[in-house]
Amino acid sequence: MARKFKTMDGNNAAAYVSYAFTEVAGIYPITPSSPMADYVDQWAAQGQKNIFGTTVKVIEMQSEAGAAGTVHGSLNAGALTTTYTASQGLLLMIPNMYKIAGELLPCVFHVSARTVAAQSLNIFGDHSDVMACRQTGFAMLAEGNVQEVMDLGAVAHLAAIKGRVPFINFFDGFRTSHEIQKVAIWDYKDLAETVAMDAVNAFRKRALNPEHPTMRGSHENGDIFFQHREAANKYYDALPRSWRSTWARSTPSWAPIISCSTTTARPTPTG
């Protein structure tokens, strides 16, 4: 597939590739991720279509916690949903991230990684925000330049859809998010051909629907709770294989070989 070249920064690249796979975007701006949501909002207002032929519905909330709740609810309603954040904003999303991962809902959080404010505010980059999310159940992809954001951003969405495991797709705040490079961009028609539509349709069929009511999120005591936690392990065990096949299909021949590893949490035996 021939790809055109365009000059853009990392935030623009993440917004561009995520818009293709997004039906709903729950947003709240925070430095240095704000341009991602801003681009998506502008394109939606202009009527730009995603690969499903629809315009992204953008919902701006009053905090990142509200944006994460929007993502969770929208996913349960059967819409592929995305958000963009960093730092304290990502930390406010952690409670919903456990639910999203535990319910095997496919989504991507695009994060321009930034220092978490401690004794004072710091707007510059480190990975303390994404490191705080390692045990939520989200898989993680990291990029080191704008071209990787463009390519691996697509991989994150495709692997999440196929594997039912949500992803944090992150890159250095200001260093990569605002770095301007000439990159090979995706044609949305090419991206549409890479999507596992059977997985998309299965996701939509699992959506909450008043015509077909089901109960979710009920209370469980310890034993059955951990049995259900372990039941999700097969999806994480299969994720590296799914990720590698997605990577092989959707990245250019000059791209480096990248390894993938997972850590599966299992309850400690009590007897």
Secondary structure, DSSP 8 states (H G I E B T S, - for coil): ----EEEEEHHHHHHHHHHHH-SEEEE---TTTHHHHHHHHHHHHTT-B-TTS-B-EEEE-SSHHHHHHHHHHHHHTT--EEEEE-HHHHHHHHHHHHHHHHTT---EEEEEE----SSS---S--SHHHHTTGGGS-EEEEESSHHHHHHHHHHHHHHHHHH---EEEEEETTTTTS-EEEEE---HHHHHHHS-HHHHHHHHHTS--TTS----S----HHHHHHHHHHTHHHHHHHHHHHHHHHHHHS-TTS----------------
